[in-house]
Amino acid sequence: MSNSSEKPNPKQPTPANCLMGATISGALGYALYTLTASIIQTFASKPLTSSNTLVLRIGSLVRTLVMGVASLGTFVFFFVAFGLILLAIQLLLQKEETTES
């Protein structure tokens, strides 16, 4: 039987891997940004029409939640892309320091 306490060594990140991940995350962030802009434009061009106050409040709540979730997803993907770019820079700087020593 194999020893379950042995863990395989995880792959160390490289600047190329970080930049590839940042590109993918940035592309997904941009796609979500365009989707968010489209959602906001659609909601702005089609106002709620009802005389019932409850319907207006629920409709406004749903619209706010949809815009918020789309905006949150956009922010998360762009933030991850930014973090991966910073990690790539850090790894490059660390590599230069180790080669100089």
C-alpha positions as a LaTeX table, in Angstrom:
\begin{tabular}{lrrr}
\hline
Residue & $x$ (\AA) & $y$ (\AA) & $z$ (\AA) \\
\hline
Met1 & 0.00 & 0.00 & 0.00 \\
Ser2 & 1.14 & 3.51 & $-0.66$ \\
Asn3 & 1.86 & 5.85 & 2.18 \\
Ser4 & $-0.91$ & 8.48 & 2.31 \\
Ser5 & 1.26 & 10.93 & 4.26 \\
Glu6 & 3.47 & 11.49 & 1.21 \\
Lys7 & 2.25 & 14.40 & $-0.84$ \\
Pro8 & 3.43 & 15.09 & $-4.36$ \\
Asn9 & 5.41 & 18.29 & $-4.75$ \\
Pro10 & 3.19 & 21.01 & $-6.13$ \\
Lys11 & 4.36 & 22.73 & $-9.27$ \\
Gln12 & 6.04 & 26.04 & $-8.57$ \\
Pro13 & 4.52 & 29.03 & $-10.36$ \\
Thr14 & 6.48 & 30.58 & $-13.18$ \\
Pro15 & 6.10 & 34.09 & $-14.60$ \\
Ala16 & 4.83 & 32.60 & $-17.88$ \\
Asn17 & 2.12 & 30.64 & $-16.05$ \\
Cys18 & 1.13 & 33.73 & $-14.10$ \\
Leu19 & 0.88 & 35.85 & $-17.23$ \\
Met20 & $-1.14$ & 33.17 & $-19.03$ \\
Gly21 & $-3.54$ & 33.00 & $-16.09$ \\
Ala22 & $-3.73$ & 36.80 & $-16.00$ \\
Thr23 & $-4.60$ & 36.84 & $-19.70$ \\
Ile24 & $-7.37$ & 34.30 & $-19.24$ \\
Ser25 & $-8.72$ & 36.06 & $-16.16$ \\
Gly26 & $-8.53$ & 39.44 & $-17.90$ \\
Ala27 & $-10.42$ & 38.09 & $-20.91$ \\
Leu28 & $-13.14$ & 36.67 & $-18.68$ \\
Gly29 & $-13.25$ & 39.96 & $-16.78$ \\
Tyr30 & $-13.64$ & 41.90 & $-20.02$ \\
Ala31 & $-16.42$ & 39.56 & $-21.16$ \\
Leu32 & $-18.21$ & 40.07 & $-17.85$ \\
Tyr33 & $-17.65$ & 43.83 & $-18.15$ \\
Thr34 & $-19.38$ & 43.91 & $-21.54$ \\
Leu35 & $-22.17$ & 41.73 & $-20.17$ \\
Thr36 & $-22.58$ & 44.05 & $-17.17$ \\
Ala37 & $-22.69$ & 47.11 & $-19.42$ \\
Ser38 & $-25.28$ & 45.41 & $-21.61$ \\
Ile39 & $-27.42$ & 44.49 & $-18.59$ \\
Ile40 & $-27.27$ & 48.04 & $-17.24$ \\
Gln41 & $-28.14$ & 49.49 & $-20.66$ \\
Thr42 & $-31.09$ & 47.13 & $-21.00$ \\
Phe43 & $-32.40$ & 47.97 & $-17.53$ \\
Ala44 & $-32.01$ & 51.70 & $-18.19$ \\
Ser45 & $-33.88$ & 51.55 & $-21.49$ \\
Lys46 & $-36.79$ & 49.49 & $-20.11$ \\
Pro47 & $-38.18$ & 51.11 & $-16.96$ \\
Leu48 & $-40.53$ & 49.24 & $-14.67$ \\
Thr49 & $-44.17$ & 50.00 & $-15.39$ \\
Ser50 & $-46.63$ & 49.14 & $-12.66$ \\
Ser51 & $-48.92$ & 50.91 & $-10.28$ \\
Asn52 & $-48.30$ & 48.37 & $-7.52$ \\
Thr53 & $-45.65$ & 49.55 & $-5.05$ \\
Leu54 & $-44.66$ & 46.00 & $-4.07$ \\
Val55 & $-44.03$ & 45.06 & $-7.69$ \\
Leu56 & $-41.86$ & 48.14 & $-8.19$ \\
Arg57 & $-39.82$ & 47.41 & $-5.07$ \\
Ile58 & $-39.29$ & 43.75 & $-5.91$ \\
Gly59 & $-38.41$ & 44.64 & $-9.51$ \\
Ser60 & $-35.94$ & 47.24 & $-8.33$ \\
Leu61 & $-34.44$ & 44.75 & $-5.87$ \\
Val62 & $-34.00$ & 42.08 & $-8.54$ \\
Arg63 & $-32.42$ & 44.57 & $-10.96$ \\
Thr64 & $-30.03$ & 45.76 & $-8.27$ \\
Leu65 & $-29.05$ & 42.19 & $-7.38$ \\
Val66 & $-28.44$ & 41.24 & $-11.02$ \\
Met67 & $-26.28$ & 44.32 & $-11.62$ \\
Gly68 & $-24.43$ & 43.76 & $-8.35$ \\
Val69 & $-23.61$ & 40.12 & $-9.05$ \\
Ala70 & $-22.42$ & 40.94 & $-12.57$ \\
Ser71 & $-20.29$ & 43.82 & $-11.27$ \\
Leu72 & $-18.84$ & 41.63 & $-8.51$ \\
Gly73 & $-17.86$ & 38.95 & $-11.01$ \\
Thr74 & $-16.21$ & 41.58 & $-13.20$ \\
Phe75 & $-14.25$ & 42.96 & $-10.26$ \\
Val76 & $-13.12$ & 39.52 & $-9.09$ \\
Phe77 & $-11.74$ & 38.50 & $-12.48$ \\
Phe78 & $-9.93$ & 41.82 & $-13.01$ \\
Phe79 & $-8.56$ & 41.71 & $-9.46$ \\
Val80 & $-7.22$ & 38.18 & $-10.00$ \\
Ala81 & $-5.61$ & 39.25 & $-13.28$ \\
Phe82 & $-3.95$ & 42.20 & $-11.53$ \\
Gly83 & $-2.70$ & 39.94 & $-8.71$ \\
Leu84 & $-1.27$ & 37.43 & $-11.17$ \\
Ile85 & 0.58 & 40.19 & $-13.01$ \\
Leu86 & 2.06 & 41.38 & $-9.72$ \\
Leu87 & 3.04 & 37.79 & $-8.86$ \\
Ala88 & 4.78 & 37.42 & $-12.22$ \\
Ile89 & 6.74 & 40.62 & $-11.55$ \\
Gln90 & 7.68 & 39.37 & $-8.07$ \\
Leu91 & 8.85 & 36.04 & $-9.44$ \\
Leu92 & 10.95 & 37.79 & $-12.08$ \\
Leu93 & 12.55 & 40.01 & $-9.46$ \\
Gln94 & 13.26 & 37.05 & $-7.18$ \\
Lys95 & 14.81 & 35.14 & $-10.08$ \\
Glu96 & 17.09 & 38.08 & $-10.85$ \\
Glu97 & 18.15 & 38.30 & $-7.19$ \\
Thr98 & 19.05 & 34.62 & $-7.03$ \\
Thr99 & 21.11 & 34.79 & $-10.24$ \\
Glu100 & 23.05 & 37.83 & $-8.98$ \\
Ser101 & 23.95 & 36.17 & $-5.67$ \\
\hline
\end{tabular}
